[in-house]
């Protein structure tokens, strides 16, 4: 579970690349399940910034419950990779 984080960037990133504030870069093996809830992200309007990023890059699948995250002033609020499934909570 990734919960309750406050992540801020007050200056823009270097023009050479982007920045991911909170991310799941890969599943090592099998199927992964993670909750990402209640985080606060405040960017600096960077052209390549991503607030939340979920990628598989290995394993057989990834299920993500991603809710109640306050993501502001980034180019892409949430990026979901291939074979990553967003699920709803109960």
Secondary structure, DSSP 8 states (H G I E B T S, - for coil): -EES-EEE--S---TT--EEEEEE----SSEEEEEEES-EEEEEEEEEEEEEEE--SSSSEEEEEEES-EEEEEEEEEEE-TTEEE----
